[in-house]
Structure formats: structure tokens, C-alpha cells
Amino acid sequence: MNQLGKNAWAYAWFTAPALLVFALFFLTPMGMALRYGFTSWNGVSAPVYNGLANFRTAFGDPYFWIAVRNNLLFILFAVGLQIPLILILALLVSRVRRWMSLYQTLIFTPTILSTAVIGVLWGFIYHPQAGMLNHVWEAVGLPSWKRVWLGNEATAMPAVLIANAWQWLGFYVILVTASIRAIPRPVLEAAELDGAGNWRQAWHMIVPLLRPVLVVMVLLSVTGGMKALDIVVVMTGGNPYGITEVMGSYMLKKAYRLGEYGYASSIAILILLFTGVLTAALGQLVRRREEVDW
């Protein structure tokens, strides 16, 4: 065993398959995007180098900025609304003593479904004629609240955001619940003896101890929001009138519908850059906060 640990070739043989997959499915596509992002290419003829023309076109394209805005909406919705709701649900679930496994299973079920299934399911819920949501409004005497939810510019994007949040809510609830249950009981018991009620325990004891988990959740929300794609493609395809486009879906449309592969590659580069900048900025903010606390 010790000889195996000292043998560099053993490490190479064990890591080679993973490195091969990484190079084939990540480095190679990224290299091709970097190559074609600076060209005018329709996917058939030879690419023609055009410098930064694709990026200038993107920065002057109003539909691209709509897509950027929608990616940011995914992030803001997750951080501003979804994470507080997750904390509340996790605090409630963590106090359950009976049927704990049942509650966790019910909450986690949407996460194991594919995004295509989630999109089709919520598409039925939002359907203007047969959808459950419009039938509910009619049943409670509010027919004026009925909408073509995915066809209305004002409601299409919120409808997609709600469906996406519903899919991932259970995953984060289980994550936070496990972290709450990992807090040593004597800590909470001491707070209870000092007269701290449930609210004060949650706000002054539990939430500060959950900071590492909350940081991970925010980072996952940022990266998830920037790579949002499949839920939009399944539910709206970027419609109506491009209002629900995200950068990923706009990139696909430019490449596979319009044949602008060079421009689509430049959008892929911008997605990578924007995600890297946001993640680095958030990491720097977290590090500064930790330094202040210390």
C-alpha cells in the first residue's frame, strides 16, 4: 500500500479517465467556443475572423440584455425570496418529531424529477383553459384573475421563476435541515435556559451557525441562475417575444435556429465571464465579512 502511494504512475492511471472526460466534455468545447467566438461562422462554411465584432454586436443587442436581466432575476429571486423561505421551512421541519422521513421525502420529491417533467407539469398548471391555477381562481370567485400565464409579458417570467424554485426548494430544505440537526443540542438548551424563545433561538443562534451553509446556497444560486436554460426552453422557449430568454436559451436560438454559430460562441464566452466575475465578487465579499468578524 505504501509503495502504491509513492508511485506517481499509480496516481496517473487512476486520474487519467476523469481527466480525459474533463478534457473531452469541458476543455474541448470551451476551446472551440474561444476559437469561434471571434469569427463569423454559420456552421458550414469556413469561419472568418472578425475580431471583437461579435461582442460589440452582443453589447448592442437589446434581446441579449433582456436575457442577461432574466439571468439576474433568477439569482435575485433565489437569494431574495427562495432562501428566506427555505430557512423558514427548514426551521419548521427540523422541529418535527413524528413522520420526519415522510415530510423529507415529500419535500425532496420535486428535486429528483427531470427539469423537462417539471416544465411540462407546470405548463399544465398554467394552461389558460385546462390549467389548475385558472380553475382555482374561478372556483373562489375571482375569474378576473385568470391569465394566459406563459403568454403574458407581465406573468411569463414570474411563472418560470416559481416553477424553477419549486423544483429546487426541497434540496435546499433538506440541506439546511441536516445542518440544523447537526448543531449541538447543549448550545440550544443553554439558550432556552437563558429565556430565549423559538424566534430568538432561530435568529440569534441557529441562523449565525448556518452561515457556511448559507454561503454555499448563495453560490449555488448564482451559478444556477447564470446557467439557467432547460426550464425556460421547456416552458416558454424564450417567448413571448423573447421576454423570458436567458443567455443560454438565446445562445441556442442563435446557433441552432439562425445558424449564427460565431455569435453564439461569443455569448457562451460572455456567460463564462459573467459567472466568473459574479462568483469571484461574492467570494471576495464573503472573505471580507469573515475578516471583519474575526
C-alpha positions in Angstrom: 0.0 0.0 0.0 2.8 2.4 0.9 4.6 1.6 -2.4 1.4 2.3 -4.3 1.2 5.7 -2.6 4.7 6.6 -3.6 4.2 5.6 -7.2 3.4 8.6 -9.4 2.3 6.3 -12.2 -0.4 4.9 -10.0 -1.9 8.3 -9.5 -1.7 9.0 -13.2 -3.6 5.8 -14.1 -6.3 6.4 -11.5 -6.9 10.1 -12.6 -6.5 9.6 -16.3 -10.1 8.6 -17.0 -11.5 11.6 -15.1 -9.0 13.9 -16.8 -9.9 12.5 -20.2 -13.7 13.1 -19.6 -12.9 16.6 -18.3 -10.8 17.5 -21.3 -13.3 15.9 -23.8 -16.5 17.5 -22.4 -15.3 20.7 -20.9 -11.9 21.9 -22.1 -12.5 21.0 -25.8 -15.9 22.8 -26.1 -14.5 25.8 -24.2 -11.5 25.9 -26.6 -13.9 25.7 -29.6 -16.0 28.5 -28.2 -12.9 30.6 -27.7 -11.9 29.9 -31.3 -15.2 30.5 -33.0 -16.3 33.4 -30.7 -14.0 35.7 -32.7 -15.3 34.6 -36.1 -18.2 34.9 -38.4 -19.3 31.3 -38.9 -22.6 29.7 -40.0 -21.5 26.1 -39.0 -21.0 25.1 -42.7 -18.6 27.4 -44.5 -15.1 28.2 -43.2 -15.1 30.6 -40.3 -13.9 34.2 -41.0 -12.0 36.0 -38.2 -13.9 39.2 -37.3 -12.1 40.3 -34.1 -14.4 41.7 -31.4 -17.4 42.2 -33.8 -19.5 39.5 -32.1 -19.0 41.1 -28.7 -19.9 44.5 -30.0 -23.0 43.1 -31.5 -23.9 41.4 -28.2 -23.5 44.6 -26.2 -25.7 46.5 -28.7 -28.3 43.7 -28.9 -31.4 44.6 -26.8 -32.5 41.0 -26.7 -29.2 39.9 -25.3 -29.6 42.4 -22.4 -33.1 41.0 -21.8 -31.5 37.6 -21.4 -28.9 39.0 -19.0 -31.6 40.7 -17.0 -33.5 37.4 -16.7 -30.4 35.5 -15.5 -30.1 38.1 -12.8 -33.7 37.7 -12.0 -33.1 34.0 -11.4 -30.3 34.9 -9.0 -32.3 37.7 -7.2 -35.4 35.5 -6.9 -33.4 32.7 -5.3 -31.4 34.9 -2.9 -34.1 37.3 -2.0 -37.2 35.1 -1.8 -36.3 31.4 -2.1 -33.5 31.3 0.5 -35.6 33.0 3.2 -38.5 30.6 2.5 -36.1 27.7 2.7 -34.8 28.8 6.1 -38.4 29.1 7.4 -39.4 25.7 6.1 -36.2 24.1 7.4 -36.7 25.5 10.9 -40.3 24.2 10.9 -39.3 20.7 9.5 -36.4 20.4 12.0 -38.8 20.6 14.9 -40.9 17.8 13.6 -40.6 14.6 15.7 -43.1 12.3 14.0 -43.2 11.3 10.3 -39.9 13.1 9.7 -38.9 10.8 6.9 -42.3 11.3 5.2 -42.0 15.1 5.3 -38.5 15.0 3.9 -39.5 12.6 1.1 -42.4 14.8 0.1 -40.3 17.9 0.1 -37.4 16.3 -1.8 -39.5 14.6 -4.5 -39.6 17.5 -7.0 -35.8 17.6 -6.9 -35.4 14.1 -8.3 -37.7 14.8 -11.3 -36.1 16.0 -14.5 -36.5 19.6 -15.5 -38.5 18.5 -18.6 -41.0 16.9 -16.3 -41.2 20.0 -14.1 -41.7 22.2 -17.1 -44.4 20.1 -18.6 -46.2 19.8 -15.2 -46.2 23.5 -14.5 -47.1 24.1 -18.1 -50.3 22.2 -17.4 -50.9 24.2 -14.2 -50.5 27.5 -16.1 -52.6 26.3 -19.1 -55.2 29.1 -19.9 -58.1 26.7 -20.5 -57.3 23.4 -18.7 -54.8 24.7 -16.1 -55.4 24.2 -12.4 -54.5 27.8 -11.5 -57.2 29.4 -13.6 -59.7 26.9 -12.4 -58.8 27.8 -8.8 -59.4 31.5 -9.4 -62.7 30.7 -11.0 -63.7 28.4 -8.1 -63.0 31.0 -5.5 -65.0 33.7 -7.3 -62.1 35.6 -8.9 -62.4 35.0 -12.6 -60.8 38.3 -13.4 -57.5 36.9 -12.1 -57.4 34.3 -14.8 -54.5 34.8 -17.2 -52.6 33.3 -20.1 -49.7 32.9 -17.6 -47.0 31.9 -20.0 -48.2 34.1 -22.9 -48.4 37.3 -21.0 -45.4 39.6 -20.8 -46.1 40.5 -17.2 -46.6 37.0 -15.8 -44.4 34.7 -18.0 -41.1 35.3 -16.3 -42.5 35.1 -12.7 -44.3 31.9 -13.7 -41.0 30.3 -14.8 -39.2 31.5 -11.7 -41.8 29.9 -9.4 -41.6 26.6 -11.3 -37.8 26.6 -11.0 -37.8 27.5 -7.3 -40.3 24.7 -6.6 -38.0 22.1 -8.2 -35.0 23.0 -6.1 -36.7 24.0 -2.9 -36.7 20.5 -1.4 -32.9 20.0 -2.0 -32.0 23.1 0.0 -34.6 22.5 2.7 -33.0 19.0 3.4 -29.5 20.6 3.3 -30.4 23.2 5.9 -32.5 20.8 8.0 -29.5 18.5 8.2 -27.3 21.4 9.2 -29.7 22.5 11.9 -29.9 19.0 13.3 -26.0 18.9 13.4 -26.0 21.9 15.9 -25.0 20.6 19.3 -28.1 20.3 21.5 -26.4 21.8 24.6 -26.0 25.1 22.7 -29.7 25.4 22.1 -30.6 24.1 25.5 -28.4 26.7 27.1 -30.1 29.4 25.1 -33.5 28.1 26.2 -32.4 28.1 29.8 -31.5 31.8 29.4 -35.0 32.5 28.3 -34.6 32.6 24.6 -37.8 31.7 22.8 -38.1 29.9 19.4 -37.8 33.1 17.4 -34.7 34.4 19.3 -33.1 31.0 19.1 -33.6 30.9 15.4 -32.4 34.4 14.7 -29.6 34.8 17.2 -28.3 31.2 17.4 -29.3 28.9 14.5 -29.0 31.3 11.6 -25.5 32.6 12.5 -24.3 29.0 12.9 -25.7 28.2 9.4 -23.6 30.9 7.7 -21.3 28.4 5.9 -24.4 26.6 4.5 -26.0 29.9 3.5 -22.8 30.9 1.7 -22.9 27.6 -0.3 -26.6 28.2 -1.1 -25.9 31.7 -2.4 -23.0 30.5 -4.5 -25.2 27.7 -5.9 -27.9 30.2 -6.6 -25.5 32.4 -8.5 -24.1 29.7 -10.7 -27.5 28.1 -11.1 -29.1 31.4 -12.2 -26.3 32.0 -14.7 -26.6 28.6 -16.3 -30.5 28.6 -16.3 -31.6 27.1 -19.6 -33.7 23.9 -19.6 -36.7 25.2 -17.6 -37.0 28.2 -20.0 -36.7 26.0 -23.1 -39.4 23.6 -21.9 -41.9 26.1 -20.6 -41.7 29.1 -22.9 -38.9 28.6 -25.4 -38.0 32.3 -24.6 -41.4 33.6 -25.6 -43.5 35.7 -25.6 -41.4 38.0 -27.9 -38.1 37.0 -26.2 -39.3 38.3 -22.8 -38.3 35.1 -21.0 -35.0 34.5 -22.8 -31.9 33.7 -20.7 -28.4 33.8 -22.1 -28.3 30.1 -22.5 -31.6 29.9 -24.5 -30.6 32.9 -26.6 -27.3 31.3 -27.4 -29.1 28.1 -28.5 -31.5 30.1 -30.6 -28.7 32.0 -32.4 -26.8 28.8 -33.0 -29.4 26.2 -34.0 -32.3 28.3 -35.3 -30.5 31.1 -37.0 -27.1 29.5 -37.8 -25.1 32.2 -36.2 -22.5 29.9 -34.6 -19.8 32.5 -34.2 -22.2 34.9 -32.4 -23.5 32.1 -30.2 -19.9 31.1 -29.3 -19.3 34.7 -28.2 -22.4 34.5 -26.0 -21.0 31.3 -24.4 -17.8 33.2 -23.6 -19.8 36.1 -22.0 -21.7 33.6 -19.9 -18.4 32.2 -18.6 -17.0 35.6 -17.9 -20.1 36.9 -16.2 -20.4 33.8 -14.0 -16.7 34.1 -13.1 -17.0 37.7 -12.2 -20.1 37.3 -10.0 -18.6 34.2 -8.3 -15.3 35.9 -7.6 -17.0 39.1 -6.3 -19.2 37.0 -4.0 -16.2 35.1 -2.7 -14.3 38.3 -2.0 -17.3 39.7 -0.2 -17.6 36.6 2.0 -13.9 36.7 2.8 -14.0 40.3 3.8 -17.0 39.6 6.0 -15.2 36.8 7.7 -12.1 39.0 8.3 -14.4 41.7 9.9 -16.0 39.1 12.2 -12.6 37.9 13.3 
